[in-house]
Amino acid sequence: MARPKLLELPEPPDRPDPRAILRGGLPDQYLTPDDIAVIFKVPKETVYQWRKKCTGPPGFRIGKHVRYDPADVRDYITEQKSADRTAA
């Protein structure tokens, strides 16, 4: 049997959407360790080792979950590219 759809009520006009306030400067979605492993084509264990050794992109905890801000990952890649060019 199909589940009934939940009725979505619009926000009252006098109350702003809290997600819109929170979204200011925040990404639509944070990346997971699995995402980082796919982006860099490395095993997930490597991502965890980077975090443990503070050598990879900076992550943060939300409860027991590790997440990565896409902007921080972009900055990390830019830093790695610059370091590689100066070392060559």
C-alpha positions as CSV (number, residue, x, y, z in Angstrom):
1,M,0.0,0.0,0.0
2,A,1.3,3.4,-0.9
3,R,2.2,5.8,1.9
4,P,0.2,9.0,1.9
5,K,2.1,12.2,1.1
6,L,2.7,14.6,4.0
7,L,1.0,18.0,3.6
8,E,3.5,20.8,3.4
9,L,2.3,24.0,5.0
10,P,3.9,27.3,3.8
11,E,5.8,29.3,6.3
12,P,3.9,32.3,7.7
13,P,5.1,35.5,6.0
14,D,6.2,37.1,9.3
15,R,8.6,34.3,10.1
16,P,11.7,34.0,7.9
17,D,12.7,30.5,6.8
18,P,15.5,29.5,9.3
19,R,17.3,27.6,6.5
20,A,17.6,30.8,4.5
21,I,19.3,32.5,7.4
22,L,21.6,29.6,8.1
23,R,22.4,29.1,4.4
24,G,24.2,32.5,4.3
25,G,27.7,31.4,3.3
26,L,27.1,27.7,4.0
27,P,27.1,25.0,1.3
28,D,24.0,23.1,0.3
29,Q,25.7,19.9,1.3
30,Y,28.8,19.0,3.3
31,L,31.0,16.2,2.0
32,T,31.5,12.8,3.7
33,P,34.7,10.8,4.0
34,D,33.3,8.6,1.2
35,D,33.0,11.7,-1.0
36,I,36.5,12.7,-0.3
37,A,37.8,9.2,-1.1
38,V,35.9,9.4,-4.5
39,I,37.2,12.9,-5.3
40,F,40.8,12.0,-4.7
41,K,40.5,8.4,-5.8
42,V,42.0,7.0,-2.6
43,P,40.7,4.4,-0.1
44,K,38.5,5.7,2.6
45,E,41.1,4.5,5.2
46,T,43.6,7.0,3.6
47,V,41.1,9.8,4.2
48,Y,40.9,8.8,7.9
49,Q,44.7,8.7,8.1
50,W,44.9,12.2,6.6
51,R,42.5,13.4,9.2
52,K,44.5,11.6,12.0
53,K,47.8,13.1,10.8
54,C,46.3,16.5,10.0
55,T,47.6,16.3,6.4
56,G,44.5,16.2,4.3
57,P,41.6,18.6,3.9
58,P,40.2,19.9,7.2
59,G,37.2,18.1,8.4
60,F,34.9,18.6,11.4
61,R,32.7,16.4,13.5
62,I,28.9,16.5,13.8
63,G,28.3,14.1,16.6
64,K,30.0,10.9,15.5
65,H,30.1,11.9,11.8
66,V,33.0,13.6,10.0
67,R,32.1,16.2,7.4
68,Y,34.1,18.4,5.0
69,D,33.2,21.9,3.8
70,P,33.5,22.0,0.0
71,A,35.2,25.4,0.2
72,D,37.8,24.0,2.6
73,V,38.4,21.1,0.2
74,R,38.9,23.6,-2.7
75,D,41.3,25.6,-0.6
76,Y,43.2,22.5,0.3
77,I,43.5,21.5,-3.4
78,T,44.7,25.0,-4.3
79,E,47.3,24.9,-1.5
80,Q,48.6,21.5,-2.7
81,K,48.8,22.7,-6.3
82,S,50.8,25.8,-5.2
83,A,53.1,23.7,-3.0
84,D,53.7,21.3,-5.8
85,R,54.6,24.1,-8.3
86,T,57.0,25.7,-5.9
87,A,58.7,22.4,-5.1
88,A,59.2,21.5,-8.8
